[in-house]
Amino acid sequence: MEKFQKCPLYTQSIAAYIKEESLLLFFKKSGRVYGLEKEQAALFLQIDELLQKHKEGSISTFFPQIPAKYIESLIDLRFGRHESDGIEEYEPPLGVGEFREDEKERVCYDTGRILFYVAFENPGLKEKIDQIFAHLSAKRGGRKKVNVDFSLKDSKWQILFNATPVADAVPQDTLPLILQENMIIVHYQSDPYLMAIHAGAAAIGSKTVIFPGSSGSGKSTLAAALAAGGHYIFSDEIALVDYEGEISSIPFCMNIKEGSWEVLQKTIPDLAQKESYLRFDGQRVKFAPPLNLSQKKSPVNMIIFPKYRAGSDLSLKRLSACETLKRIKEAGYQLGSELSQQSFEKILSNVLEAPAYLLEYGSLEEAKRKVERLIRG
């Protein structure tokens, strides 16, 4: 790794890496990664060395100017007894059973990885679902096959993939959202991946930017606006990073929440006429087919954490590697496999090496122009 150097300290429990003025600490024993700034990290490493020869209770006596409780918290962190902002969220594969041919009439939706063969219980359900997945009817080269079935009980739906339940007691108004969510999981889990980050992702020219953020941050709206402006989009919800550090497309509909309908209706055709569906958090969502979907992979060149605040001025702040790590955790992510030294090094070199910024905005058009200028240099 060009910009990362392994620190001299290396034990069975910890490997430390340094970049500029920040240390990122990898806990081999607990399977977590923590971000500590330079002074904190230096103290942590001193404590780690002292613990090789001294008992826990005596460590604070070596640092009389530092509160004992703070030393104790770092010792707890050292032994994995302390909850902190670490990369630890491994997602087990979604069990979908074994595909078997049957005689049911089915509609095929091809994501490029998965062939979803959907059997509809009635014409009304087919009309509701097909309008969301119709753009996947063209052949994309899917390999794995999954039968999708629905079972109605007490006015609630059960969703089955290859006869295996993946969702129960789903209201009809929420069914399309839950179905797409599970289809997305099966799609990205079908091939090995490093991280699936809760982020929009778009290509501006030859460079790719990801927009991690929690619900309401404006990441999906910003990604959709860039796509509507002629740039390529990978996804408005998930940035899927492989072990080579490249982003690949997730070809499902963009989820446009009701707070963004008005601002995007001029750039997304027929958005005002589209049906809305109820999300788990009470918000209503409309589906829009992905505009300008990228057909090739691309490395992560920049990370921008958007924060929409109505009426606020545009502001941009450069983030350290530690701040970036913390904000990725806050946005949400999944690891493709359990954390190892190899996968952590890949996260460092493929994700955290990219320059990262916090972008606060009140005008979508201003934010779009700022992102364009920033990534073009």
N, C-alpha and C positions, 0 to 999 in steps of 0.2 A: 504494500500500500504506500503510495508515494508521499502523501501528506501526513501519514500517521506513523508514529514510532512506538515500538513496544517499550514500556518503562523497564528499568533494571529489575524492579520487584516483580517476581512471578512465583506464586505459591500454587498449591493444588486448588485453592479456593478462589483466587482472583487473578485476573490479568488486567492491566491498566493501559490505556491508550491516551496519547496526548495530541491535541490539535490546537494550535495557536495558544490561547490562554485558558483553555478548558481541558479537564480530564474527563474521560468517559470510563467508567469502571464496570468490568464484566465479572459477574459472580458465577463461577463455574459450578460451585456447590449448590446454590439456590436456584440456578437457572434464570437469573434476572440481570437486567442491565440498569445501572443507575447513572444519572448525570450529576456530577459534582463540579462546582467551579474550582478554580486553581487552589485557593487557600484552603477550602474545605477538603479538597482531594489530598493536598499535601499533609494535612493533619490526619486524615483517614489512613494514609499510607504509613505514617509514623506509628499510629495506634496498631496497625496490622503487624508491623515489625515487633513492637513491644509485646504483643500477645503471643509471640513465639516463645518467649522466655518468662513472662510474668502472668500472674493471675488477673482476672478481669477486675476484681475489686481494687487492685493497686494502681491501675492505669491512670486514674485521675490525678494521682500524686505527682506524676511527671509533668502535668500541665496546670500549675497552681493558679494561673491567670484566667483559666477557662472554666466556666461553670461545670460542675461534676455531671449534672443532668445531660448537658450537651455531649460530653464524652461518652456517657452511658448510651445515648441514642446512637452514636456512631459505632459503638461496640455491638449493639443490637443489630444495626445494619450490616456489620461485618459478618455476623453469624446468621443472617437471614431471618431475624426475629422482628424486623421492623417493616411495616408496610410503607412503600415509597413509590415514586413515579418510575416504574421500571418496565422494560419490555418483557412481557411474560405470557401474553395471551395467545396460547396455542389453540387452534380450533381443530378438534378431531373431525375426520371426514364424515360427511352426512351419509348415513347408511340408506341406500336406495334399493336394496335387494337385487335380484337377478332378472334381467330382461327375458321375457318369453313372448313369442309370437302368439296372437290370438285372432279371433274372427271379428272383433269389434271394428266399426268404422272409425277411423282416426285421422286427424289433421296433423301433418308433420311441420314442426318449426325447427329450423337448423341454425344453431348458434356458431357453427364453425368448429365446435368441439363436441357438442351433444346434439343428437337427433331426439327431440321431444315429440312423442306420438300421443296426441291428446284426444281422448274420447269424451264427447260432450253428452251430458244427460238429457238435454233438451235444446231446441233451436234458440231459445232465449239466452241460455248460458253461452252457446256458441257465438251468438252475435255480440255479446258483452266481452268475451275473451278474445275473439279473433281480431277485433279492431286494434287490440293492443300488441298482438304478436304477428300480425299479417306481414310486416316487413321481414320476418324471419322465414317466410315461406320459400324464398329462393334458396337454391343449394349453395352451401358455404363450405362443405367438406367435413361435417361432423362425423365422428367415429363411434363414440359410445351411444347406445340406444337406451332411452328411458320411456316407458309407458306412463302416461299421466291419466289418472282417473279421479272422479269425484263421487262422493257418497253423501246423500242428504239425510239428516236425522234431526227431528225437532227444529226445523227451519234453519239449521246450521250445517255447514259443509265440512266434510273431511277431505283432505287432499292426499292422494296416494301416488308415490313414485315406484313403479315396478311392484305394485301390490303392497308396498310398505308405507304406513302412514307417516307423513311429514308435518301435518298440521291438522288439528282437531277443532271442532266447534267454531268454525269461521263464519261470521255473518256475510251474507251475499254482498253487502256494500263494501266489504273489506277484502273479499276473495281475490280480485285481480292483483292487489298489492302483495298479499301473502304468497300467491302463486309465483309472481315474478321474483320475489325475494328468494324463494327456495330454488327456483330455476337458476338464478344468478349464482347461488352458492354451489350448486352442482357443476355449473359451467366452470367457475374458477378453481374448484377443487379437482377437476378432472386431469390437470397437468401439474407437475411440481411448481411451486411458487415460493418466493421468499417472504413477501408481505402483501397483504391486501389492506390498503389504507382507506379509511372513510374519507374519500377525497374526490373532487372532480379532477379531470386531466384533459389538457388540450395541447395541441401542437401549433406553435406560431412560427411559420417558416420551418427551419430545420431543427428548432429547439422545442423541448417539451416542458411544460410547467404543470405541477400538481397543486391542488387547492384543498389541503386537509381542513376539516372543520366539522363541528357538531351540527345538529339540525338547527336551522335558523341563522347560520353564520353567513350565508350568501354564496357558498361554494358552488352549488348546483346552478344558481341563477347566473353567476359569473361565467361558468363553463358553457352554459346554454347561450349566453350572449356572444361569447367568442365564436361558438360554432355558427350562430346565425350571422355573424359578421364575416364569414368566409373561411375561418380557421378550422382545422381538423379537431375532432373531439375523440377521446378514448372512452370516456364515461363521465357522467355527471355525479356519480355516487361512489365509485370504487376505483382507486388507482392500483392496478394489479402489477406488482413488481416481481420479475423472475430472478433467478440466481445470477443472471448476467447483468442485472440492473436495468432491464428494459421494461417499458410499459406496453401492455397489449390491450386491444380494445375489448370492451364488454358490450355487445351489440343490442342491449335492451333499451326500451323506451326511457326517455328522460322523465323523472318525476318532478312536475312543476307544482309547488305548493301554492296555496291560495294567495299568500302574500306577494307572490311574484307574477300572478296572472296579468295584472294590469301593465306592469313594466315590460313584459315579454310578448304581449299579444300582438304588437306591431311587427315583431320579427319572427314569430312562429305561426305559420299558416293555420287558420281555423281553431286556434286555441280557445277562443271564446265559446265556440260551439261544442267543444269536446265535453264528454261526460266526466263528472268528478266522483272520486271514491274516498271513503273515510279511512284515515290513517289511525294507527294505534294511539297516537297522542291527541286525537280529536280534530286534527287539521284535515282539510280536504285537499286532494291531490288530483291533478289531471296528467294524463300520459301524452307524450309527444315523441314520435319516432326520432332517433338520434340523427341530427343533421351533420353532414360532412364527416361521417364516421371514418376514422383513420384505418387504413388497410395494412399498415406496417408497424412494426415495433419501434420504440425509440427510447434512449436512455433518459433518466431524470436529469434535466439541466437546471431546474430551479424549483423551489418550494415557496409558495405564497399562502399564508394563513389569512383568509379574508375575514373581516368582521364588519358586517353591515350595521350601521346605526343611522336611523332616519334623521336627516337634517345635518349630519356631521360633515366636517371638512375632510378632505382626503389627507391621509397621513401614512407614511411608510417608515418602518423601523427594521434595521438589519438584526437578525437573531443569531446568537451563538449556537454551537452544536448542542449544548446542554438544554438551552431553551427550546430548540427544535425538537429534541427527543421528548421533552415534557409535553409540548403541544401536540405531537403526533399521538401520544397516549391519550390526551384529553379528547382529541378528535375521534379516536377509535381505530382499531386495526386488528388484524389477525395474522399470526405467523403460520406459514405453510407446514412447518414441522416444529418439534420441540427445540427450544433454543440451545445452540451449541456454540463453541468458540468460532467454528467456521461460519455459521449463519450470522453471528454478531459481526464478524469482520466484514461479511458481505453487506450488512446493513450500514456499517461505517463507510465503506468505500463506494457503495452504490446509491445510497440514499443521503446520508448525513454530510457527504462531501459537497453536495449541491448548495449554492448560496440560498439562504432562507430569509424571508421577510414577513413581518406582520403588516397587513394592509387594512386600514380602517377607511370606510367610505360611506357616503350618503347618496352619491349619484352613481348609478350603474355605468353610465356612459363614461364618466370620468375615470372610474376604476378600470374599465376595459382599455381605455387609451393609455393609462399608466402602466398596465401589465404589458401591453404591446411595446411601449417604449423601453421598459425595463429589460425585457427578455431579448430585445433586439440590440441592446447595449447602446 
